């Protein structure tokens, strides 16, 4: 059934792509074309949570990322429009609930401004990424928190089954540390390595295993500072940061037994595996 839906989804996009409808421009490099537009439905505003189906390709039509490989609906927090326009965040703000659209976004701007990471070697100046997005639902924060209370794993066993599936889909082959923490080094740091009682400053993006973010210091441009060895952060985060050096980047996959366990913590449901993409900025 899922394969049939995916095939129909692609066919609908291909059909529209071949139509005579022209792409419009926001004047800042963003091009867009609506497949379905529901102008009577509401639009998302910054801070709200949306559920989308989305994939994007390079100019050669090679799929670089597809949310449907991980989850039925991909959840994300709506961000503020960019200061100079032309980003995928600006594209999201053009949509209404139920809309489907195609967006062409400057590839370098996407990696440097939206993802805040190095541009892949295959991306050249002037390249575009093509996004295919369907906006399914929009929630206020309070609506979303209420929804989350009703949707969580009932046991650690269910959580571990979901984690195993995630590791397979994401092609993660690293073995867990004895504690159960998965430590994936993305960039080796060259500075100090922290120890107990060190003060550290980090940037991080925190997500659930379905890709849904729950916190992002990069977006706020406000590093998180804390002292190690004082139980000020969850066990998995403390263990992972101690393995890093200044300037290093790593991904921590933290099972709930090293986080909040069977307890609800703010918007984090019980038995939630947490993923942190971290940059260790400073060790004092």
C-alpha distance (Angstrom), angle and dihedral (degrees) to the residues before:
residue distance angle dihedral
X1 . . .
X2 3.83 . .
X3 3.80 91.0 .
X4 3.81 90.1 52.6
X5 3.80 91.3 51.0
X6 3.80 91.1 49.7
X7 3.81 91.4 49.9
X8 3.81 91.4 49.5
X9 3.82 90.1 46.7
X10 3.80 91.1 54.5
X11 3.81 93.2 44.1
X12 3.80 91.4 52.9
X13 3.79 91.2 51.9
X14 3.78 93.3 45.9
X15 3.80 91.1 49.7
X16 3.76 92.5 51.6
X17 3.79 92.2 43.0
X18 3.78 89.1 58.8
X19 3.77 93.9 49.0
X20 3.76 124.4 101.6
X21 3.78 94.4 -108.3
X22 3.78 110.1 124.4
X23 3.78 124.8 -138.2
X24 3.79 115.9 -109.0
X25 3.81 123.9 -143.5
X26 3.79 133.2 -139.0
X27 3.81 89.1 -149.4
X28 3.81 93.1 -112.3
X29 3.79 100.9 79.1
X30 3.80 99.7 -78.7
X31 3.82 114.6 123.1
X32 3.79 121.0 -170.3
X33 3.78 143.2 176.6
X34 3.81 125.9 -174.1
X35 3.78 119.7 -137.0
X36 3.81 93.3 -177.8
X37 3.79 120.0 12.0
X38 3.80 122.8 -174.0
X39 3.78 103.0 -170.9
X40 3.82 91.9 174.9
X41 3.82 92.0 60.1
X42 3.77 122.5 84.6
X43 3.79 124.9 -95.7
X44 3.81 124.7 -132.7
X45 3.78 120.1 -104.0
X46 3.82 127.2 -154.0
X47 3.79 112.5 -77.5
X48 3.81 95.9 29.3
X49 3.81 124.1 112.5
X50 3.80 121.2 -119.0
X51 3.80 134.6 -169.4
X52 3.80 115.4 -143.1
X53 3.78 143.1 166.3
X54 3.78 107.7 -137.6
X55 3.75 144.2 164.2
X56 3.76 131.6 167.8
X57 3.78 135.1 -159.2
X58 3.77 138.8 -165.6
X59 3.80 122.2 -115.4
X60 3.82 89.3 -84.0
X61 3.84 90.4 58.8
X62 3.81 92.3 -111.2
X63 3.81 108.5 149.6
X64 3.81 109.2 -121.5
X65 3.80 98.1 178.2
X66 3.80 135.3 5.4
X67 3.80 121.6 -175.2
X68 3.79 91.4 -159.9
X69 3.80 90.1 71.5
X70 3.80 88.8 67.1
X71 3.78 108.5 29.4
X72 3.79 144.0 -4.5
X73 3.81 92.6 -113.7
X74 3.81 124.0 20.6
X75 3.81 112.4 -141.7
X76 3.77 122.5 -149.4
X77 3.79 140.0 163.1
X78 3.79 114.8 -112.4
X79 3.78 109.7 -117.5
X80 3.78 131.1 -150.2
X81 3.81 116.6 -90.2
X82 3.79 113.3 -92.3
X83 3.77 119.6 -101.3
X84 3.81 93.4 -118.0
X85 3.83 101.4 29.3
X86 3.76 129.8 -134.4
X87 3.84 99.3 97.8
X88 3.79 132.7 120.9
X89 3.83 87.8 -108.7
X90 3.80 88.4 61.7
X91 3.80 88.5 48.0
X92 3.82 92.9 55.3
X93 3.81 90.5 53.6
X94 3.83 90.0 58.7
X95 3.81 92.4 60.7
X96 3.80 132.6 91.3
X97 3.79 128.2 -150.9
X98 3.81 107.7 -77.2
X99 3.82 94.6 20.1
X100 3.79 124.3 136.9
X101 3.78 119.0 -161.5
X102 3.79 146.4 162.1
X103 3.80 119.2 -131.1
X104 3.80 130.7 -170.3
X105 3.80 112.0 -154.2
X106 3.79 130.9 -178.0
X107 3.80 103.6 -99.9
X108 3.80 97.4 -145.1
X109 3.81 91.9 48.6
X110 3.82 89.6 50.7
X111 3.80 94.6 54.3
X112 3.80 97.6 38.7
X113 3.82 101.1 38.1
X114 3.81 106.9 23.8
X115 3.81 101.8 32.1
X116 3.81 94.7 24.0
X117 3.78 93.6 -144.8
X118 3.78 139.3 114.3
X119 3.80 116.6 -68.5
X120 3.84 111.5 -109.4
X121 3.80 114.3 -111.0
X122 3.82 92.6 -116.6
X123 3.83 92.0 60.6
X124 3.81 114.8 92.2
X125 3.80 133.2 -170.4
X126 3.80 109.8 -76.7
X127 3.83 95.7 20.8
X128 3.79 118.2 139.5
X129 3.79 130.8 -147.6
X130 3.80 115.6 -145.4
X131 3.81 116.8 -142.2
X132 3.82 123.7 -162.7
X133 3.80 108.7 -163.8
X134 3.79 136.4 175.0
X135 3.81 115.5 -171.3
X136 3.80 108.2 -147.3
X137 3.80 106.5 170.7
X138 3.81 142.5 4.3
X139 3.82 123.5 -154.9
X140 3.76 134.3 -176.3
X141 3.80 112.4 -131.8
X142 3.82 92.2 -102.6
X143 3.81 92.0 48.3
X144 3.78 90.5 49.5
X145 3.81 94.8 48.4
X146 3.79 89.7 51.7
X147 3.80 89.8 50.3
X148 3.81 92.0 48.8
X149 3.81 91.6 55.5
X150 3.80 87.9 64.1
X151 3.81 95.5 46.1
X152 3.78 117.3 61.2
X153 3.76 140.4 107.2
X154 3.77 114.9 -83.5
X155 3.81 96.0 -149.2
X156 3.79 144.5 16.0
X157 3.81 88.0 -109.6
X158 3.83 91.2 61.6
X159 3.80 89.7 47.1
X160 3.82 92.3 52.0
X161 3.81 91.3 50.2
X162 3.82 89.8 53.4
X163 3.82 91.1 46.3
X164 3.81 91.6 51.3
X165 3.82 89.7 51.8
X166 3.81 91.2 48.5
X167 3.82 93.0 50.8
X168 3.80 90.4 51.2
X169 3.82 95.0 47.3
X170 3.82 92.6 44.8
X171 3.83 90.5 47.5
X172 3.81 92.4 -126.1
X173 3.80 109.3 164.1
X174 3.82 100.2 171.3
X175 3.79 113.9 117.9
X176 3.80 120.1 -126.5
X177 3.79 121.1 -103.4
X178 3.83 116.3 -111.4
X179 3.81 89.9 -90.5
X180 3.83 91.6 55.9
X181 3.83 94.9 -105.2
X182 3.81 117.7 137.1
X183 3.81 110.3 -143.3
X184 3.82 116.2 -169.3
X185 3.78 114.8 -179.9
X186 3.80 112.8 -148.3
X187 3.81 99.0 172.6
X188 3.78 127.0 11.6
X189 3.78 113.6 -128.3
X190 3.79 122.7 -135.4
X191 3.80 100.6 -158.4
X192 3.80 136.1 74.8
X193 3.79 122.3 -35.2
X194 3.81 113.7 -135.4
X195 3.79 125.2 -125.3
X196 3.79 136.2 -179.0
X197 3.82 111.2 -44.0
X198 3.83 93.4 17.6
X199 3.79 116.3 137.4
X200 3.80 109.6 -132.5
X201 3.78 135.5 -171.2
X202 3.80 118.0 -153.9
X203 3.77 141.6 171.6
X204 3.79 116.5 -145.8
X205 3.78 145.5 172.9
X206 3.80 111.1 -149.6
X207 3.81 120.0 -159.6
X208 3.78 140.8 162.7
X209 3.82 118.1 -117.2
X210 3.81 90.7 -95.5
X211 3.81 88.6 63.8
X212 3.80 95.4 -105.4
X213 3.83 111.4 141.7
X214 3.78 122.0 -132.7
X215 3.82 99.7 176.1
X216 3.80 138.1 6.9
X217 3.80 124.6 -175.9
X218 3.82 91.1 179.9
X219 3.79 89.2 62.8
X220 3.80 91.8 49.2
X221 3.82 90.8 43.1
X222 3.80 86.1 -135.9
X223 3.84 116.7 122.1
X224 3.80 118.0 -143.1
X225 3.81 115.1 -121.0
X226 3.80 126.5 -166.8
X227 3.79 142.7 145.5
X228 3.77 120.1 -106.4
X229 3.79 121.9 -130.6
X230 3.81 94.6 34.2
X231 3.84 99.3 91.7
X232 3.81 90.0 -116.9
X233 3.82 93.5 136.5
X234 3.78 135.2 32.6
X235 3.79 117.1 -72.2
X236 3.81 96.0 -112.5
X237 3.80 93.5 52.7
X238 3.80 92.6 49.4
X239 3.81 92.8 48.0
X240 3.80 92.7 48.4
X241 3.82 96.1 47.6
X242 3.84 90.1 52.3
X243 3.82 88.7 60.8
X244 3.81 92.9 56.7
X245 3.80 134.7 81.4
X246 3.80 128.5 -144.8
X247 3.80 110.5 -74.2
X248 3.79 92.5 21.4
X249 3.79 127.0 130.0
X250 3.80 125.8 -152.2
X251 3.78 143.9 162.5
X252 3.80 117.4 -130.1
X253 3.80 119.4 -162.7
X254 3.79 104.8 -163.5
X255 3.83 120.8 -169.9
X256 3.79 115.1 -145.0
X257 3.83 92.2 -104.5
X258 3.83 85.7 69.3
X259 3.81 92.7 41.9
X260 3.82 128.6 31.5
X261 3.79 99.8 -30.7
X262 3.79 116.3 -163.9
X263 3.82 93.5 -13.7
X264 3.82 128.1 99.6
X265 3.81 110.0 -123.3
X266 3.80 114.2 -169.9
X267 3.84 104.6 -64.9
X268 3.83 93.4 -11.4
X269 3.82 111.0 99.3
X270 3.82 124.8 -145.7
X271 3.82 117.7 -77.3
X272 3.81 93.5 19.8
X273 3.79 120.3 160.8
X274 3.80 107.5 -145.9
X275 3.80 127.8 -152.3
X276 3.80 120.9 -156.0
X277 3.81 123.3 -169.4
X278 3.80 101.0 -160.8
X279 3.80 139.7 -171.0
X280 3.81 114.3 -168.1
X281 3.79 102.8 -143.0
X282 3.80 104.7 174.2
X283 3.80 142.1 2.4
X284 3.80 118.1 -159.9
